[in-house]
Amino acid sequence: NNGIDLNKFKPTKSDFREKNGLENKQIILGVASVWEERKGLKDFIELSKNLTDDQQIILVGLNDSQLADLPKNIIGIKRTNSIDELAQLYSVADVFVNTTYEDNYPTTNLEAISCGTPVITYRTGGSPESVAEGNGFVVEKGDIPAVVEALKRVDGCKTETKDNFDASLRYKEYVDLYKALLKA
């Protein structure tokens, strides 16, 4: 598995909640490099129809066309190249929801957990492997009612970054493997 930079992805202070008048709302974050069908943008649109007034979806990584088509109860943000900004958004969120239909071992789940944010993810590819017991919930692909139910239970989650999230340890394993193969 690939890792992430735990020096960057850690609980980070942000005034995003205050700037956007979200002090008393459950912030539900979704992040994708490119929002396309396989990343579950339609599922977030469906989820938005099931929210209460004290919940707010924030999606990062949208293009201009997607931003124009969002329902009013979704705040859309274009793709960011700032790791610091991304860590702030993960940290301010109450929960990270990953609606991916295809993924191997999504780094977005690791980034969220490392920033102290529990994850709700679909049972797809390696997504369930990144969510240890207590770090969030795994639901079936496309099961919006299960996501809504998990949103009610996520407050009790405590996130704990695992050593296998650390990119520097993963890189060392790769180097050790290459060295071993060269000796064989």
Salt bridges, closest charged atoms under 4 A:
GLU36 OE2 - ARG38 NE 2.65
GLU46 OE1 - LYS49 NZ 3.35
ASP64 OD1 - LYS78 NZ 2.65
ASP84 OD1 - LYS8 NZ 3.98
ASP94 OD2 - ARG17 NH2 3.11
ASP103 OD2 - LYS39 NZ 2.99
GLU140 OE2 - ARG123 NE 2.74
GLU149 OE1 - LYS152 NZ 3.58
GLU173 OE2 - ARG170 NH2 2.54
ASP176 OD2 - LYS172 NZ 2.77
